[in-house]
Amino acid sequence: MEESISLKEVIQTIIKRWKLIVLISLLAMLLSGSITFYLLTPKYQASTQILVNQKNVENKLDYSQMQSNVSLINTYREIIKSPTIIEKVIKKLDLKQSTEQLNQKITINSSDNSQVFSVTVQDNNPGLAVAIVNSVSEIFQKEIKGIMNVDNVSILAKAEMKNNPSPVNPNPLLNIAIGFIVGFLFGIGLVFLIEYFDNTLKNSQDVENFLGLPILGSIQNIPQRKGRKRSEIRTKEVETFGA
């Protein structure tokens, strides 16, 4: 005989053990918050904007030249992250990092058909992130003239050190929210697991399913009235049944 579970039984199971679900959710939030604030190292971000635009003596817009500048951004992306630029940045700032380690901190983003792209650096030290990204941009602007024999790179905006920089990673609110969701789902799963392995008979339907026999009758639980002793109730019951 196949057993089926209704939506009503699911809701009743959750309501019956809602305290356990809430407790697990709160513990998951606490654990997530503790890991975020005490174990994970915060990372700070700094960015610069670079314009790729060939200088035009006649001060006229040249669409073909603009498209050429846009197509050069992919090439410039590779040049910025090449050892030619990265090694000079390491030497200038006297960094104790390898070329590969510094490369992993640098991200370059650009939009379609835009002559402007951004260079972003993430580091555990906010001041160092600003210094690295500014050095990368400045050295790239200087070295590209000799590498490509062009003078079409300008720094639109340099990174600046803020008074109270905020880390971009980890995000405490996001991590705590994720911890709550995970704890809530785990709590619901645990509740149904406990319910699945709970073999106690709770009602007449459970007894009927367990014995495979129909229920002929049941004895209701009569609560004790206030002011009456249990012995008096039993005496009256005996007298009633005796009559």
N, C-alpha and C positions, 0 to 999 in steps of 0.2 A: 504494500500500500504506500503510494507516494505521498510525502508530506509537502504541503504548500504553506507559504507564509504570506499573510495579507499586509497591505499597507498599514492597517490599523495596528497589527501586532508589531510592526517595525517601529511605529511611533510610540507605542506603549513601552517597548523595550528601551528606547532612547530616553523617554521621560523617567522611567524607573531608575535608570542609572545615570541621570544627567549630572549628578555631583562628580562622579568619576570622570566624565568627559570634560567638565569644566576644570577639574583639578589637573588633568593631564595637559590641557591646553595652556593653562597658566604656567605649569612647569616648563613646557616647551618654550613659551615666551621668555621666561626667566633664563633658561639655558641659552637661547639664541641671543638675548641681550648681553649676557655675561661673556659669551664668545666674541661678540662684536666689539664690546668696549675693552675687554681685558686680554684677549688672545690675538685678534687680528690687528695687523699693523696698518694704520691709516695711510692712504696715498693722496697726494695733492697734485693738482694739475695746473699747468701754465701753457698759454698758447700765444702764438704770433700769427699775423696775417701777412702774406707776401703777394705782391702784384707782379704778374708777368706781362710787360707791356714795352714793346720796342719803341724807343724814342723816335718821334717823327719831326724832322726839321721843319716841315711845312705846316705842322699842327693840323693835319687833316686825318680824319678817321679812315683807316684802310681795313675793310672787312676781311679781306684775304689775310692781311697781317694779323688781325685779331684771332682768326681761326688757327693760324700758325702758332700763335702764342699759347692758345688753349691746348693744342696738340703737344706742345713742349712740356706741359705740366707732368705728364707721365714719365718723361725722361728725367725731369728735375727731381721727381719723387725718388727715383733710383739713385741719382747723384747725391742727394742729401743723406741717404742712408749708406752711402759707400764709405769704405775705409778712408778715402781721400779727405772727406769732411769730418767723419767721426774721430779719427785719430788726432786731428788738429784741435777738436773740441776737448778731447781728453787731456791733451798736452796743455792747452790754455788754462783749463780749470784745475789741472793737477788731480784728476779723478783716479780713484783706485778701482777702476772698472775696465773690463775688456770691451772690445768693439762690439761683440755680440750682446753683452749685457746692456750696453747703452742703446744699442739698436732696438732692443725689446721695449724700451721706454718711450720711443719716438713713434708717433702716429701722424700720418699726413692725410688730410681730408680735402677734397675738392668737389665742387658742384659742376654739373654738366654745363658746357658752354660758358663757363666763367673763367676769367683770367686771374681770379684770386683763389689762393689755396691757403690752408692753415697748417701750421706745424705745432703739434701738441706733445708735451712731455709730462709723464707722471713719475713722481718720486716720493719717497717717504719724508723728505725734507722739502717744505714749500719754497724756501729760499733757493735751494739747489735746483729745483725744477725750473724756476724763473731764470736762473743763471744759465742753465743748459740750453733751454729753448732759445734764449736771446743769442747765445754764442753760436748755436747751429745756424740761425738765420743770418747772422752777420758774416760768419765764415763762408757760408754758401754764397751770399751776395758778392763777396770778394773773389772767391775762387772760380765762380762760373764764368767770369770774364775771360780767364785764361783757358778754361776747359772747353767751352763752347765758342769762344771768340765772339761773344755777344754782350751787350750791356742793356738788358731788358728786365732786370729784377730790381724791385723796390720793396722795402719793408714798410707796410702800411701801418701796422700797430705792433709795438713791442709789448712783451709781458711785463707786468708790474707786480710788485710784492704788496699784497693787501695787509691791512693792520691785523685783521683776525681771519686768516684763511680757513676755509672749511674743506675738509677732506671730501673727495668725490667717491671714495671707496674705502671701507664699506659704508653702506647706507643703513644707519641704525633702525629707522622706522620701517624700511622695507624688510630688513632681516627679521625684526620682531614680528611683523605681520606674517611673513612666511612661516616663522616658527609657530605662530598661533594656528595657522591653517593646517600645517603638518600635524601639530598636536591634536587638533580637533578631529582630523580624519583618522589619526591613529587611535584616539579615544573611542570613536564610533566603531572602528574595526575590532578593538579589544572588547568592547561591550558585547558585540555580536558573537565574538569567539567564546567569551564567558558563558553567554546564553546557550550557545551550541553545545558546550560540554556540561551544562547543568542538567543532570538527570533527575532532579527532584520533581515530584508530582505536585503541581500547584493548584489545579482545579479539576473539576469533574471531567472535562474534556481530555486532560492529560491521562486520567485514570482509564477512561474508555479506550483511548488510543493504545495505552500500555497493555491492558488486559484483553482487548479485542472483544469486550462484552458490553452490552448496553447498560446504561445507568438506570436503575429502577426508582431510586429515591436518594435524597440527600438530607443531612442534618444541618440545620442552620446554626450559626454561632450566635447564641443569645447573650448580649452584653449584660453585665451586672448592673442593677439599678443602684443609684446613689442612696445610701442610708440603709440598704438591705444587705444582710450578711449572706455569703455564699451558702452557708449551711441551711439557712431558712429556705432558700430557693430550691435546694436539693430535696428538703423535706416535703415541700409542696408538690414537687414533681413526682415524688414517690407516692404521695397520697392520691394524686390525680390518676396516675397510671394504675394504682391499686383499686381505685373505684371503678 
